[in-house]
């Protein structure tokens, strides 16, 4: 079978990951070693298996079969609890339909980008950045514009110059404080 993938999908992740790994290698000092956290897979030693098992069983008992059902916004009792929690903390969530539970940051970024980013839009991201976010933007056809990160945050002067040169042509900024 011959699959016809979008051009934005072909080779995008490899290119971004390669740039980040090369940058990291260039900045290694003698005796340093590179640990790649890009996969998002923590060491299995940190999982408290007994605790996880206990609370999974408790959830299955408490919610019966409902715990295994889902809708497009996430598990309703969880969204209800989070809505109350956020409102108690002063974050206004008027309806729990305003809150969506995702499987993780990659899904959240992709869904948000899908709602706002069109092919050809310019998206400013800090560099280095979350590789999967960059790939989500690229998959949607966005042009990625990188801003260097310094010890105290993004290079504000560089960011200002980017805004001046692309005035009216940008769509989004991804910043992870």
Secondary structure by P-SEA (a helix, b strand, c coil): ccccccccccaaaaaaaaaaaaaaaaaccccbbbbbcccccccccccaaaaaaaaaaaaaaacccccccccccccaaaaaaaaaaaaaacccccccccccccccaaaaaaaaaaacccccbbbbbcccccaaaaaaaaaabbbbbbbbbcccccaaaaaaaaaaaacccccbbbbcc
